[in-house]
Amino acid sequence: MPEHKEASVDIMRFPAPDFDVREYAREAAGSHRDELGLEVYRTQPLSADGLRIIRYLQIIERATMTHLRSVLVTATHKDARITAFLTTWAFEKYWIADAFEQIGLAHQPEGTDVDRAPFITPSERTIRESIVANIIGLPMIAVHMTLGTIDTWLSQAAYARLAALENHPQLSRTIEKFTELKARQLHFFEAQSRYRLTESAQSRKLTRKRIAKTPWPIGAKAEPREETEFFFDRLFGSARELVAELDARIDTLPGQSGLSLIRKAAQL
């Protein structure tokens, strides 16, 4: 495939040609509350560690809205297909966060509420990111698609580990549905990422720099460092081969090999 310094928006529309964004938006998964089987948790509760992970997942899934705000002030917003996808992706993640919140509440006395304080990004940081990203231009799309790809790989692995550790039939059913949603999201993210990284040396270089500086998982900044440490230790401390598998998968992305992103994030 020929290399371009910076492909035009029209050329960049080719990734994931078989992904119907309009259909995805029409079929987006909203509230899961009717399918969570919350009454089961009253008699078969999750472990304390499992609930701590559930809370962490709820927070980082909800933090997607802050991430999206930063993404859509860049050149990524100029591609209507990507904007439509990301908006729907954020919608689905919002309702996944809501589901985790409801599972947590099912373990509390009736009427208990949770802290819904927003994760606030300083406005000056958003403005600075907008200025820098718009100067960079289209290569930022590769960054955002690669961030989405890696984060989805990580969340799929985390969900699977949570289900295995808790061995809770109702939670496993819920996790299975969420994993299917993320697999569909990944179909778009990964195709976009691989195409854009292949097409542009500038995109490969910029993406490598950006993802190396990204706190994983996306949204980790919404929680104290010790919660992220617990997330990795609990889910991957006894399954370090999964960390190696994730890093090996990242290595297959054009120009992104040898970063050991997940190993460094997990500090394992």
C-alpha positions, 0 to 999 in steps of 0.5 A: 500500500503506498504511503502518504504524508497525510491522506485526505479526508476522502481517502480516510473514509475507506477503513472498516468499509463493511461497518455500517455506522448508521445501523450501529447508531440505530441499534445502539444498546441503551439501558441494561437495567431490565436484564441485570437480574439485580435481585440475585445479588441480594442472596448471591453477592459478589466478593468485596474485591469484585465490588471494588473492581465493579466500581472502578469499571463504572468510573472509567466507563463513565469517564468516556465522556471527558475523553470524547470531549477532548477527541471531538475538538480535534481533526477527528471531528471533521470526519462525520462517520467517525463522529457518529461512531464515537457518539454512539460508542460513548452512549453505549459506554454510558449505559455500561457504566450505569449497569455497573452502578446498579450492580453496586447499588444492589449490594447496598441498603435500599435507597443508597446513592453513589457519588456521581461527581463528574470527572472534570478536565481543566478547560485550559487543558482542553483548549491547549489540546484543541490547538495542538491537535488541530495544528497536527491535523488528520494524523490525530485520527490515527491516535484516537482510533488506536487509543480506542483499539487498545482500550477495548482490548484491555477492557475485554480482557478485564471483563473476562478476568472479572467474570472468571474470578467471581464465577457468578452466573448472573454477572457472567451473563451481563459481562458476556453481553458487554463483551459482545458490544465491545467486540462490535466497537472493536471492529470499527476501531481496529480497522481504522487504526491499522489502515491509518497507521499503515498509510502515514509515517507521521501517524505512526510516529505521533501515535507511538508517542501519544499512546506511550504517555497515556494512562491505561485504561482510558479514564484511569485519571478519574480514580486515585492511583491506588485504585488503578493499581488494585485493578491491575493486581486483582485482575492480572496479578495471577494471570500475567500471561494475559498482560504479555498477550495484550502487549503482543497484540499491540505490537502488531499495530503498524509502528507500535511494537516494543512499547510494553504499554500494559506491562508498564501500566500494570507494573507487574 
